[in-house]
Amino acid sequence: MLLRVVVTCLACVLAAPGCQRGLDTTAQLPPPLPTTGAPAPAPLALPDDFPADLYLPPGYDLRSMMDVDGTRVVGVQVHGNMGALFADARAGMQGLGWRQTLALQRASDGAMLSFEKGPRAAVLWFRPVAPGTVQLQLQLREDMRMALR
């Protein structure tokens, strides 16, 4: 079952760049909505129960959080080079006691790392979104024994 999860994640990473090829880049975007003078929304913050033994790069900008059926997904953006971020994340996770189970790098368009620690599994996806800016999505499954049932 774990192999099926890893293969599915790998397929998503490999297919993701191709998904953008069908976009019409010549279409006009709608004009921005007028400002209403309302205060800007508060920035996202990690919840108090977020595990301290997961690597997050210094200076990250939290963009999204989601909890689905025992899996937590966090999306951040960080300034820097994807290759350097990949190496830092690998070393950071291993330094926090995680065992690497998979590493994938696809030239300059994406990368993935997978780790296990006890019953937990973590997958980190890297994707450049602009020159010098990388999107990192971290997926944490708290108890893989539940996923294998």
C-alpha contacts under 8 A as a table, 3 or more apart, distances in Angstrom:
res1	aa1	res2	aa2	distance
1	M	4	R	5.01
1	M	5	V	6.41
1	M	148	L	5.90
2	L	5	V	5.05
2	L	6	V	6.24
2	L	148	L	7.22
3	L	6	V	5.09
3	L	7	V	6.02
4	R	7	V	5.09
4	R	8	T	6.03
5	V	8	T	5.14
5	V	9	C	6.18
6	V	9	C	5.08
6	V	10	L	6.04
7	V	10	L	4.96
7	V	11	A	6.07
8	T	11	A	5.08
8	T	12	C	6.29
9	C	12	C	5.12
9	C	13	V	6.34
10	L	13	V	5.16
10	L	14	L	6.17
10	L	112	M	7.94
11	A	14	L	5.12
11	A	15	A	5.96
12	C	15	A	5.14
12	C	16	A	5.83
13	V	16	A	5.30
13	V	17	P	7.66
13	V	110	G	7.33
13	V	111	A	7.56
13	V	112	M	7.48
13	V	125	W	7.70
14	L	17	P	6.88
14	L	18	G	7.92
15	A	18	G	5.40
15	A	19	C	6.54
16	A	19	C	5.23
16	A	20	Q	7.28
17	P	20	Q	5.80
17	P	21	R	7.35
17	P	109	D	7.06
18	G	21	R	5.40
18	G	22	G	7.81
19	C	22	G	6.45
20	Q	23	L	5.59
24	D	27	A	5.88
35	T	38	A	7.51
43	P	62	L	7.89
44	L	62	L	6.05
44	L	63	R	6.94
44	L	64	S	7.52
45	A	62	L	6.85
46	L	50	F	6.38
46	L	62	L	7.82
47	P	50	F	5.49
51	P	54	L	6.17
53	D	93	M	7.76
53	D	96	L	5.66
53	D	97	G	7.92
54	L	93	M	6.44
54	L	96	L	7.16
55	Y	89	A	6.25
55	Y	92	G	5.68
55	Y	93	M	5.57
55	Y	96	L	7.76
56	L	60	Y	7.22
56	L	89	A	7.52
57	P	60	Y	5.78
57	P	78	V	7.30
57	P	85	L	7.59
57	P	88	D	7.92
57	P	89	A	7.32
59	G	78	V	6.57
59	G	79	H	7.88
60	Y	76	V	6.01
60	Y	77	Q	5.70
60	Y	78	V	4.80
60	Y	79	H	7.78
61	D	76	V	5.29
61	D	77	Q	5.12
61	D	78	V	6.26
62	L	74	V	7.62
62	L	75	G	6.20
62	L	76	V	4.42
62	L	77	Q	6.63
63	R	74	V	7.75
63	R	75	G	5.39
63	R	76	V	5.13
63	R	77	Q	6.89
64	S	73	V	7.94
64	S	74	V	5.69
64	S	75	G	4.86
64	S	76	V	6.95
65	M	72	R	7.39
65	M	73	V	5.69
65	M	74	V	4.54
65	M	75	G	6.36
66	M	72	R	5.74
66	M	73	V	5.10
66	M	74	V	6.53
67	D	70	G	6.81
67	D	71	T	5.64
67	D	72	R	4.45
67	D	73	V	6.34
68	V	71	T	5.16
68	V	72	R	6.42
70	G	141	R	6.16
70	G	142	E	6.35
70	G	143	D	7.51
71	T	139	Q	6.84
71	T	140	L	5.57
71	T	141	R	4.50
71	T	142	E	6.57
72	R	139	Q	5.71
72	R	140	L	5.13
72	R	141	R	6.50
73	V	137	Q	6.87
73	V	138	L	5.65
73	V	139	Q	4.40
73	V	140	L	6.36
74	V	137	Q	5.65
74	V	138	L	5.24
74	V	139	Q	6.53
75	G	135	Q	7.14
75	G	136	L	5.83
75	G	137	Q	4.37
75	G	138	L	6.42
76	V	135	Q	5.89
76	V	136	L	5.32
76	V	137	Q	6.35
77	Q	133	T	6.87
77	Q	134	V	5.69
77	Q	135	Q	4.52
77	Q	136	L	6.10
78	V	133	T	5.75
78	V	134	V	5.46
78	V	135	Q	6.56
78	V	136	L	7.68
79	H	132	G	5.51
79	H	133	T	4.47
79	H	134	V	6.27
80	G	84	A	7.50
80	G	85	L	7.06
80	G	132	G	4.85
80	G	133	T	5.68
80	G	134	V	6.74
81	N	84	A	5.37
81	N	85	L	6.14
81	N	132	G	5.77
81	N	133	T	7.17
81	N	134	V	7.18
82	M	85	L	5.04
82	M	86	F	5.99
82	M	108	S	7.72
82	M	126	F	7.03
82	M	127	R	7.40
82	M	128	P	6.63
82	M	133	T	7.98
82	M	134	V	6.14
83	G	86	F	5.08
83	G	87	A	6.32
84	A	87	A	5.15
84	A	88	D	6.09
85	L	88	D	5.01
85	L	89	A	5.96
86	F	89	A	5.23
86	F	90	R	6.17
86	F	111	A	7.49
86	F	126	F	7.43
87	A	90	R	5.15
87	A	91	A	6.22
88	D	91	A	5.23
88	D	92	G	5.84
89	A	92	G	4.90
89	A	93	M	5.96
90	R	93	M	5.44
90	R	94	Q	6.22
90	R	100	Q	7.84
90	R	113	L	7.29
91	A	94	Q	5.19
91	A	95	G	5.91
92	G	95	G	5.00
92	G	96	L	6.27
93	M	96	L	5.07
93	M	97	G	6.61
93	M	98	W	5.46
93	M	99	R	7.92
93	M	115	F	7.88
94	Q	97	G	5.16
94	Q	98	W	4.81
94	Q	99	R	6.16
94	Q	100	Q	7.15
95	G	98	W	7.25
97	G	117	K	7.00
98	W	115	F	5.89
98	W	116	E	5.69
98	W	117	K	5.00
99	R	115	F	5.27
99	R	116	E	5.26
99	R	117	K	6.22
100	Q	103	A	7.62
100	Q	113	L	7.33
100	Q	114	S	5.85
100	Q	115	F	4.30
100	Q	116	E	6.54
101	T	113	L	7.73
101	T	114	S	5.39
101	T	115	F	5.21
101	T	116	E	6.87
102	L	112	M	7.75
102	L	113	L	5.62
102	L	114	S	4.92
102	L	115	F	7.07
103	A	111	A	7.66
103	A	112	M	5.79
103	A	113	L	4.59
103	A	114	S	6.51
104	L	111	A	5.33
104	L	112	M	5.04
104	L	113	L	6.45
105	Q	110	G	6.21
105	Q	111	A	4.21
105	Q	112	M	6.50
106	R	109	D	5.88
106	R	110	G	5.33
106	R	111	A	5.81
107	A	110	G	7.04
108	S	128	P	7.62
109	D	127	R	6.11
109	D	128	P	6.42
110	G	125	W	7.39
110	G	126	F	5.40
110	G	127	R	4.57
110	G	128	P	6.84
111	A	125	W	5.89
111	A	126	F	5.04
111	A	127	R	6.75
112	M	123	V	7.08
112	M	124	L	5.53
112	M	125	W	4.52
112	M	126	F	6.11
113	L	123	V	5.70
113	L	124	L	5.12
113	L	125	W	6.68
114	S	121	A	7.42
114	S	122	A	5.75
114	S	123	V	4.35
114	S	124	L	6.34
115	F	121	A	5.68
115	F	122	A	5.15
115	F	123	V	6.35
116	E	119	P	7.31
116	E	120	R	5.72
116	E	121	A	4.39
116	E	122	A	6.29
117	K	120	R	5.27
117	K	121	A	6.37
119	P	142	E	6.96
119	P	143	D	4.97
119	P	144	M	5.34
119	P	145	R	6.44
120	R	140	L	7.24
120	R	141	R	5.63
120	R	142	E	4.73
120	R	143	D	4.97
120	R	144	M	5.65
121	A	140	L	5.87
121	A	141	R	5.22
121	A	142	E	6.79
121	A	143	D	7.50
121	A	144	M	6.58
122	A	138	L	6.89
122	A	139	Q	5.48
122	A	140	L	4.47
122	A	141	R	6.32
123	V	138	L	5.74
123	V	139	Q	5.11
123	V	140	L	6.65
124	L	136	L	6.70
124	L	137	Q	5.64
124	L	138	L	4.53
124	L	139	Q	6.41
125	W	135	Q	7.96
125	W	136	L	5.54
125	W	137	Q	5.11
125	W	138	L	6.53
126	F	134	V	6.63
126	F	135	Q	5.74
126	F	136	L	4.69
126	F	137	Q	6.69
127	R	134	V	5.58
127	R	135	Q	5.14
127	R	136	L	6.59
128	P	131	P	7.26
128	P	132	G	7.67
128	P	133	T	5.89
128	P	134	V	4.24
128	P	135	Q	5.97
129	V	133	T	5.82
129	V	134	V	5.63
129	V	135	Q	6.34
130	A	133	T	5.10
130	A	134	V	7.12
141	R	144	M	6.29
143	D	146	M	5.74
143	D	147	A	7.21
144	M	147	A	4.97
144	M	148	L	6.32
145	R	148	L	5.21
145	R	149	R	6.71
146	M	149	R	5.59
